[in-house]
Amino acid sequence: MKRHVDEGGVWKPTLNASPLFDRSDFFERMEATGHPALLQWSGRLREICDQRLVSNNDALFESWKAVLDRLPAVGRGSLDAHGEVIRVVGQCQSSDPTGALRADLLQLNPWRIGPYHLCGVDVDTEWRSNLKWERFASKVYFDDAKVLDVGCNNGYFGFKALAAGADWVMGVEPFLLYTVQHEIFRRYLADPAAIGVMPIKAAEIPADLRIFDVALSMGVLYHRKNPIGHLETLHGALRKRGQLILETMAIESDSADVIVPKNKFAKMRGIWFMPTVGMLKRWLKRIGFEEIEVVDVSVTDASEQRKTPFMPFESLSDFLDPNDAAKTIEGYPTPVRVVISAVRGR
Ligand SMILES: C[S@@+](CC[C@H](N)C(=O)[O-])C[C@H]1O[C@@H](n2cnc3c(N)ncnc32)[C@H](O)[C@@H]1O
């Protein structure tokens, strides 16, 4: 693998460093659009990937590399993302008779979103994300779309978007472990250059790109200290008439209100604002979104989110009041999950 540095705009390989994985093919795809804002951003992203995906002698980093190197040699075009489980089909040279592949994948826990299947191993993730996908997919026109998935985790929804006809997908995910999980499956796509998960935070997306046809922000807003800034970033990334799918936790009410938890909310740190559905709609409208439509409201249950061998930590049932499921463990109202579709109007 090559590493590049920017020297007066020229990208040159350097010695003594090997990236965890190479994103060049994706950047070439971005640059081929000829869009000036994308050209400029891809230069910066190459630099960031170079810094963040390069070996830093961290033992964990080396163990991730080793897992990637040991993956089954199944050819390109073997990833099937049409069904509920994203699976590598085709002939696996072995279907894990020794359990070594399962052990490798388990080592990369927690696996939050999925499910996946790879050569005899069911990666049973915390979330059955196919249920979330089914709540909004029919509302989105993915054909030939350029898709941005902010907080994409291991990119499950990006793979689904490609299978639904998207042209290319950029994921934004600051936690490297999840980008490694993504890379495990990306290599089996017929066209791996069509998707790239960037190791960046949402706040690093440049303002007012006006490029993407579809932006997904799912399971992210309630973690943001500045939720309105997050929605503005998404608005800016979309082209005129581009569509946002916003999925988040909210309090089920049409009145415009917001809870600012004293400390934790459903045992989660870093929850700053828990808005009502009415407040979410008001934020979106003020930012300049139109055609704001609540697509789905649901209560998550343990058939959708639970502890599994691939995610052995606390999960949903540990976060609610054991005597009253209408309350979180701290006594706040139990939130619903809402999916809202909105269109960039100007
Ligand atoms: C609850 S998960 C949601 C994953 C997926 N989008 C879904 O809906 O199932 C939130 C994701 O956002 C990522 N994340 C955390 N901070 C972020 C930030 N500042 N910008 C973008 N993503 C972030 C987390 O690492 C995690 O993968």
The ligand as an SDF file (V2000), in Angstrom:
LIG
                    3D

 27 29  0  0  0  0  0  0  0  0999 V2000
  -25.8050    5.2540   17.3490 C   0  0  0  0  0  0  0  0  0  0  0  0
  -24.6360    5.0500   16.0750 S   0  0  0  0  0  0  0  0  0  0  0  0
  -25.6880    5.0930   14.6590 C   0  0  0  0  0  0  0  0  0  0  0  0
  -25.1690    4.2420   13.5200 C   0  0  0  0  0  0  0  0  0  0  0  0
  -26.0680    4.2310   12.2940 C   0  0  0  0  0  0  0  0  0  0  0  0
  -26.0730    5.5130   11.6350 N   0  0  0  0  0  0  0  0  0  0  0  0
  -27.4620    3.8100   12.6370 C   0  0  0  0  0  0  0  0  0  0  0  0
  -28.3770    4.6070   12.4990 O   0  0  0  0  0  0  0  0  0  0  0  0
  -27.6590    2.6730   13.0600 O   0  0  0  0  0  0  0  0  0  0  0  0
  -23.8340    6.6440   15.9900 C   0  0  0  0  0  0  0  0  0  0  0  0
  -22.6020    6.6510   15.1270 C   0  0  0  0  0  0  0  0  0  0  0  0
  -22.1000    7.9880   15.0020 O   0  0  0  0  0  0  0  0  0  0  0  0
  -20.7090    7.9570   15.1700 C   0  0  0  0  0  0  0  0  0  0  0  0
  -20.2490    9.2970   15.6430 N   0  0  0  0  0  0  0  0  0  0  0  0
  -19.9260    9.6680   16.9010 C   0  0  0  0  0  0  0  0  0  0  0  0
  -19.5270   10.9590   16.9140 N   0  0  0  0  0  0  0  0  0  0  0  0
  -19.6220   11.3970   15.6360 C   0  0  0  0  0  0  0  0  0  0  0  0
  -19.3310   12.6350   15.0020 C   0  0  0  0  0  0  0  0  0  0  0  0
  -18.8700   13.6840   15.6960 N   0  0  0  0  0  0  0  0  0  0  0  0
  -19.5290   12.7460   13.6810 N   0  0  0  0  0  0  0  0  0  0  0  0
  -19.9850   11.6800   12.9630 C   0  0  0  0  0  0  0  0  0  0  0  0
  -20.2670   10.4830   13.5110 N   0  0  0  0  0  0  0  0  0  0  0  0
  -20.0830   10.3390   14.8250 C   0  0  0  0  0  0  0  0  0  0  0  0
  -20.4890    6.8610   16.1990 C   0  0  0  0  0  0  0  0  0  0  0  0
  -19.1640    6.3750   16.2000 O   0  0  0  0  0  0  0  0  0  0  0  0
  -21.4830    5.8130   15.7280 C   0  0  0  0  0  0  0  0  0  0  0  0
  -20.9540    4.9720   14.7570 O   0  0  0  0  0  0  0  0  0  0  0  0
  1  2  1  0
  2  3  1  0
  2 10  1  0
  3  4  1  0
  4  5  1  0
  5  6  1  0
  5  7  1  0
  7  8  2  0
  7  9  1  0
 10 11  1  0
 11 12  1  0
 11 26  1  0
 12 13  1  0
 13 14  1  0
 13 24  1  0
 14 15  1  0
 14 23  1  0
 15 16  2  0
 16 17  1  0
 17 18  1  0
 17 23  2  0
 18 19  1  0
 18 20  2  0
 20 21  1  0
 21 22  2  0
 22 23  1  0
 24 25  1  0
 24 26  1  0
 26 27  1  0
M  CHG  2   2   1   9  -1
M  END
$$$$
